[in-house]
Amino acid sequence: MGSTVISSAKEFYNVLRSLQDEESNDSCTYEEDIQILQMNGDRVPVLNMYCGNQPVFICEKVVPKIYEPDDQPMTETSNCADNDDDADNADNADAPDAIALLTELGPQPLTIMKARQLLSWYTLSQNANISSVDNSPALHPLWVRCDMSDPAGTTWFGAETVCMGNRVSGVKLYSVTCKGSTVDKGSLITFDELKQEHKKRHHSSSMAIKGSARFNLFGSTVVENTMIESQSSVTVDFKWSHVESILETPPLSSIATLNIKVASGDMKSPMNEMYRELEFLQTLADGLRTGETEWVEPLESLSAVNLTKAFLEELQDTAKTLQDQAAKKAETTNPETEIDIVKPFLERGDLDFVEQLWVRMRKSVASYQDIGDCLKLVTEALRYGDIKPWIHRDSSSSLSKLILQSYHQQIDHVSLTGVTPVHMLLEMGLDKMRKDYINYLIGGELTTLNHLCYYLSTEVDLQEQVIRLGKLHHLLEIIVTCTTFLDLPYDRLFLLTQSCLQHYKTHPYDEEHEFKLQIKPALISHFYQKVQPVLWGAEVSSGHGSREVRTSVQLSDRPLVDHVIFETDYPNETVNGDGENPAFFSTTVCCSLVNFA
């Protein structure tokens, strides 16, 4: 019997070892009905606080694929089909995906008995005193989804090796138990009960007690029991010591960290109009890359050509007046440096000719022909000296260069055919929007031009310039969200700006990325002290280093386990509002340390 168990442990070990060593595989099937996944622990809510982003093995039941009948039966046509159609239908009779929708269930748990067996094999295979398996280096931690069929209601079993040098000296065994949501605080575990639960397994004279909590400051909300989803969210995580009671409010001495995730294009954002401008820029870039452009409905009622004509006529009619004003202005101020940084960041008062033309065209063009016709009007007006527009000294677009040449009556010939007009318009937009972002970031003293070099470079191709502009826009969305909705002080905004700038120099654009920012709790106390936490936890620990053991409880507004349906009077996914009696799901994690002789 013993040799059979050890043989099974060795076989299980070999499967895990192979998966751990094979970089190309993230999953495998074991014993036909068990799926073993390799992933980072922070992807599973319950495991995050114990494993962080280190790799772990997840064992679960193989998820069956289910074919569901299509909502629209295909019977009428087959009844009236001719012989050829009948033959085709006969050939497809065994192809269920032709008439059905393929769906997959969520993750599925294993039985408690099977979970315990897998953990025992894992533990035996790591014990060099019992198993002949070479256990160096140690395996990743193993976590097994459980079906709550035992009296304790266990949802996870876990095992993690403890090492002394390169030798595995023991394992930590974890059990995770859960309860459905309740508004009855009296049914929740008390602080004394949590400490007693720890003492049952660990006879240490000293215990450390830590608290943690997460509050939702901005994002999804509940209005009249209806969830209003938002793709953007700002949460704050607190950590503190000397916890005295369950669900206590984090003290002002806590360590607080903002988790900021912002999706561009939110209708509630002050950046929405600028995002629409960026979208048009990206549409032009996509058209150049793919050869196809999806034009949106113009925002202006007048055609692009008529708007451009009116703009040029306005310049011609007021040319003399503008020259007089420019002469007087040159004696007092420099129009290129006269930027009122007090103005809202969406408004800039120093738009030059090319930028004003961009504003008109991006709201009115609806075809490649429109772009070519508008730019033809402009280049002819420049060639014949009908207009002498002013532009910013550092403008780099092709049209800006033609305007500079017109000052000396020497304009290069430009063939406005093919994709050339689109290139020119794209350059105009990039030039204008870069100055918009500079105006806010430099005007607000959030960074310097040196730190923006990567984002403002014109040495890379147009497609890469658009990508970098998109990163800069996302950065600004993040800063504006924290300014508008959280009213963060300048020093925090400056630090966040530098963090975002540094991140996007080496990472691709990603709206799912959470930016972290440490702040003082007092800065947001008026937010979190008025609402219930979405996650609250207390942890009792003893021991040090790899031999530290912990017992914890987490209370959450939604279940931390996604493979079990809880029996409760409250929905599995709720968000606590401002009610006096919020409902909480309870998750308890206990740990035992097993030393190998």
N, C-alpha and C positions, 0 to 999 in steps of 0.2 A: 504493500500500500504506500509506504513511504517513498519507495523508489519511483512509483508511478507519479506521485505528486511532484517530486523533484524533476522528473522527466518533463512533465507538463510545464513546470516553472522555466526550465531551460528552453523549451520550445517557444514559450511566450517571450522570454528574454531575447531570443534570436530575432523574433519579428520586430520587437521594439528597437533593438540595436540596428537592424537593417534599415528601418524607417529613419532613425536618427542620423545614420551615416550617409544615407542616400539623399543628397541635396535636392534632387529633381522631384522627389515625391513628398506630398504633404498628407497622404492618407493611404490606407490599405484595408483590406477585408480579412478578418480572422474568424475561423470556425464558421464561415458562411454567413452568419447573422450578426457579427460584431464588426463595427466600423471603428478604426483607430485613426484619429486625426492628429496632426502635429501643427500647433499654432501658438501664437503668443498669448500668455495668460490674461493680458489686459483686454482681450476681445470678449471675455466672459465676465459679466459683472461680479459674480460671487468670488471668482478667483483673482480678480484684479488686485485686491489689497494683500493677497498672500504671494502672488506670483509676479505681479507687475508685468513687464513686457518680456520676461524670459520665456523660452520655449517650453511647452508642456504637451503631454499626450492626453487626448480626450477619447475615452471609450464610450460608445453609445450603440444602440441597436441600428442595424442597417435600415435606412429609410426606404420603404417600398414606394415604387412609382405607381400612381393611381390614374387610370383613364376615366375621365368623366364624360358622359354623353354631351355632345354639342347642344346648345340651346335651340339651334335651328335644324330640325331633322331634314334629311335629304331623301324624302320618299316620293314626292310628286314626280320629279324628273325621271326617276328610275322606273316608275310604273309606265311611263309613256315613251321609254327609250326604244330606239331601234336596235337591230341585232348587234351593230358595232358597239353601241353604248353598253349593251348587256355584257358583251365580252369584256369590255374595259372594267365594268363593275365587278365581274367575276374575278378578274385578275387582282383587284384591290380589296377583295373580301376579307383577306387576312391582314390588312393594314389598318389597325385601329386608329392610328394617328390621322387617317384621312377623314374620319368622322367623329373624332373625339379630341378633347383637350387633355394634354398631359400635365398633371399637377404633382407636386411633391409635398409631403407632410413636413412639419418642422422636426427638429431633433427629437429622437425617441429614447426613452430610458431603458436600462436593463433591469432585471429583477435584483432584489437585494442579495439573494443567494449567489447569483452570478457575479455581482459586483465584488462581494467579499472574496470569492474565489480568485478573481483577477488580481485583487490587492495582495492576497496571500502569495500568489505566484511571483508578483513583482517583488515582494519583500524577501522571499526565499532566494530569488535569483540574485539579489544584491548582497546576501549573507555568504561571504566566502567560507565560513565555518561549516555550512551545511551543503551548499551547492558547489559543484565543480566549475560553475560558469565563471569565466574571467570577467570580473565586474569593474574593470578600469578602462576608460573613465566611466563615471556614474551615469546612469540613465537620467533623462529629463523626468520631472515630477509626473505622476500619473493621476488623472482624475476620471472618475467613472460616474456617469449619470445614473441615478437610481429612481425607482418608481414609487417611493414613499409607502411601500407595502408593509413596513415594519411598524411597531407601535410608536416609535419615536418620530416617524414621518421623515425619514432620511431622503434627501434629494441628491446628494453627492457624497461619494467617498473619495478620499485623496491620499496619496503617499508621496513623500519627498525624502530623498536620501540626505543623510548627515555625514559629512566627511571630515576626517582628520588627515590633512595632507592629501595624498592621492588615494587614500584607503577609505572605503565606505565603512563607517563605524556604527551606523544605525539608520533608522528611518523615523520620520514623523508621520503619524497617521491622522487624517482629518475626517471629520463627519460633519455634514451640513444638514440641518433640519429646518423646516419651514412651516409657517402657519399662515392661513388665509387672513385677509384684511379684517380688522375690527376697529370699532370706535371706542371700545371699552378699554381704557388705559389700565384698569385693574387686572386685566387678563394678560398684560404684557409682563415679561420677566422683570423683576426688580433688580436694582443694583447689587443688593446683598446676595440675591440668588445667583447672579452672574459670578460674583467672587467665590461663592461656595462651589459652583460648578467647576471653577478653575482648580480649587483646592482638592477636589475629589481625585483629580488626575496628577496634580503636581504639588508636592509637599515642600514648597519653598517658603522661607521665612520672610522674604521681601517680594512685593508685587508692585509693578508699575501700572498705572491706570491712565488711559488716554481716551480722549473723545474726538469725534469727527462729525462733520455735518456738511451737507450740500444744500444750497438754496438756489432757486431759479430766479434770477433778477430780470431777465428779459427773454422772451421767446413764446412758446405755446402757452395759451391761457384758457381758462374755462369761463364761459359766459352762459348763464342759465343752463348749467349742466351739459353744455356742448363744447367739445374741444375745438379750439381754433388753432390750427397748426401753423407754425412758423419755421422756415428753414434756417433762420438765424437764432442763436441762443447765447446768453451770457449767464453762466452759473458761477457760484463762488464756493470753494472748498475751505472749510475751517479745520484746524487741528489744534488741540489744546490738552493740557494735563490737569490733574486734580478734578476729575469729574465727580460730581456729588449726587446727581439724580438722572434718571432716564428722561430723555427729551429736553434737557436743560438748554437754554440759549447760549451759544458760544460767547465766552467773555471777550472783552475788548483786547485782552492780552493774547488772543489766539493768533496763530499764523494763518493768514487768509490769502488764497490764490484765486484769481479770476481765470475762468476757462472761456475763451471767446471764440465763437464760431459764427461767421457772418456769410450769408448768401447774398451776392450782388443782385440788384434788381428788385428788392423788396419795395412794394408800393408805399410802405410807411416811411421809407428812408428819405432823408433830405437829399440824398445822392441820386434819386431816381431819374431825374432829368438828364444828369450827366451820364448815367448808365445807358440811357436810350441813345445818347450821342456815341458812346463807345460801341454799342450794338451795331449802329450803322457803319462805323469804321470797320468792325469785324466782318460785316456783310461784304464790304468792298474787298477786304483781304481774302475772304473765302472764295469770292467770285474769281479773283486772280488765280487762286490755287487750283480750283476745280473746273473753272470755265463756265460755271452756272451760278446765277445770282437770284435769290428770292427777294424781290423788291417789296417793301412794305408800303402801305397806303400813305401817300404824302400828307404831311401835317398842314401844308399851305394849300389854299384854294387856287391861287394863281400858279401857272406853270413855271417850271424852273427857268425857262428862257425868258418869259415876261418879267419874272422877278429880277433876273440878272440885267435885263435891259433897263428896268426902272432904277436899279442901283447905279448903273453906269451913267444914266442921264442925270441922276441926282448929283453925282460927283462932278459932271461937266458943268451943270448949272451953278454949282457953288464953288467952282475951282478958284476963282479970284478971291472970294471971301475967305476960303481956307488958306490960301497963300498969305493973305494979310494977317490972319489969326496966327498962322505958324510963325511968321516973322516976329510978331509981338511976343509969342510964347517962348521963342528961342532966347529972347533977352532975359527971361525970368526963370524958366524951368526947363528941364529935359523931359519931353513927353514919354520917353521910353522908361524913365525911372520913377515917374510919378504914379505910384500904385498905392491906392488907399487900402491898407491891409485890414482896416476896420470893417470893410464891406463884407457881406456874406461870401463864403468861398465859392458859391455857384455863380457869382457875378464878378466880372472883371471889366473895369472901365477903360482899358487901354487896348481894345481890339484893333488891330491894323486892318488894312484893306483886304488882305488874303483871308484873315480870320473872319471878317464880316461876310465875305463871299462864301466861305465854308458854311457859316451859320445858315445862310439863305439856301444854299444848294442842298445841304443834308436834309432839309425839311421839305424839299420840293422835287428832287430828281426821282424819276421812276423808271429809268432805262439808261443803257449805255449811250444811246443817242442824245438824251438830255445832257449828260455830262460833256460830251464832245461839243454840242452846240453852244453851251454856256461858256466853255473855255475858249471857243473860237471867237465869240463876241469880245471877250476880255483881251485876248492876244491882239486882235485887230485894233481895238481902242488904244492899246499900248503902242502898236506899230505906227499908227497915224498920229500919235501924240494927243489924242482926245482927252486922256486922263494922265495925271502925274500923282498916283497914290503914294502914301507913305507906308512903310513897313518897318517892322522891328529889325534892328541891326543884326540880330543873331538868327534871323529866319533862314531856314535851310531848304525849303521846298523849291521845286523846279520853277514854279510860277513866281516865287520871290526873286529868283535869280534873273528871270526875264524882266521883272520890274526894275531891278537895279540896272540892267542893261539899257532900259528905256530912258533912264536919266541921261544917257550919253548917246541916244538915238542909234544904238547898235544892238538890235535884237536878233538873236539866233533864230533860224527857221525851225519851227516845231511842227512835225506831222501829227496832227490830232486824229490818228487812225488807230485801229486795233485796240490794245490795252493801254496805250499811252495816256489818254485822258483819265482813266481809272487810277493809274499810277500817280498822276499829278494831284487828283482829288484826295487820294489816300495820304499823300505827303502833306497836303494842306491840313487835313484833320489831325494827323500826328503832331504837327508843329503846334497847332492851336491847343490841343488837349494837354500836351506836355507843359505848356506855359500855364494852363489852368491849375495843374497839380503843383507846379513850382510855386505859383502864387499863394496857394494855401499852406504848403509845407514850409517854405522858406519864410513867408510872411508871418506864420505862426511860430517861427523859430523852433520848429520841430526837427529840423535836420539842416544839412548844408549841401551845396552843390556837389562837393566832393563825394558825399555819401550817395548822391543820386546819379553818379556817372554811368553806372551799369544800366540804369533804367532810361537814361536820356540819350544813350549812344546812337548815332546815325551811321556808324561804321558797319553795323550788321544789316542783313537784308530786311526788306519791308515786313515780311511775315514775322520775323523775330522781333522787330520793333513793336508790332501790334501785340505780340505775346507779352513783352515786358511792360507795355502800357497797361495791359489787363491786370498784371500783377500790381502795378502801382495804384490802379483804381481800387482793387480789392483791399490793399493796405489802407487807402483813404476811407473806404466803407467801414473798416474796423475802427479807425480813429474817430470818425464822425459818430458812429454808434455809441462809443464810450463817452464821447463829449456830450452828445444830445440827450441820451437816456440815463447816463450814470453821472454826468457832470464831474468827471475825474479831473484832478488838478493837473497843472502843467507838467510837473516833474514825472508823473506816472504816464502821461501821454507821450512825453519825450522818450521815456524808456521803452514804451510799447512800440513807438515808431522805429526806433533803432533795431529792436528785436525783429520786427516784421521785415524791414529792409534787409537785414542780414539773412533771414530765413529764405527769402525769395531769390537771393543771389545764387543759391545752390539747389533749390527745390522747385519742382514744377507747380503750376497753378493748381490749387486744391481748396475748394470751399469747405471741405469736410475737416480740414486741419484745425485743431484747437490751439490757439495761441494762449500762452500762460503769462500772467502778470501778477506779481505779488503786491499786495496793498495792505494798508492799515485798516482793520475792521471799522474804525470810527468813520472812515470815509463813506461807508455804505451802510452804516447801522440803521439809518432811517428806512432802508429797503428790507433788510433781512429780519429786523426785530418785529415787523408787522405781519409776517407771513409764516406759514408752517414749512419746515424743511421737506425736501423731496427725498432726502436720505439722511439718517442720523445713526451714528454708531458709537459703541463703547467697547473698549478692549482692555482686558486684564492680561498682563504678560509677566513672565519670570524667566530667569536664565539669561545667558548672553550669547552673542554671536550666532553660530549655526545651531546651538543648543537652546536658543530662545523658543519658548512655547507660549501660545496665545489662545485665549478664549474670548470670543467676541459675539456681540449681537448687533444686527443692523435692522433698523426700522425704515421702511421705504413706502412711497406712495403707489408703487407698482411692484409686482413680483420680480425678484432678482433671478428667478428660475424660469426658463422658457420651455421646459419639456414636461411640465406638469400642470394640469388644470386644478385650481384650488376650489374646494367647497366653501363658499362664502356668500354672504348676502350682498357683497359689493363687487363691482366689475373687476376683472383682472388688471385692467389698465385704467387708472383714474389719476387725476391730478388734483391735489388738494387746493381748494380755494381759500377764502378767508373765513370759512366756517369755524365754529368753536369746537366742533368734534370731528377732526379729520380722521380718516381711516388709514391704518398702517398695516402692511405686511411685515411679518417678523421672520428674520433669518438668523439662526444661531450656528456658529462654527466652533467646534471643540477640537482640541489637538492632543495627541498622546505621543510621547517619545519612547521608542523601543530601541534599546541598546543591544548590539550584537556582542556576545561573550567573547 
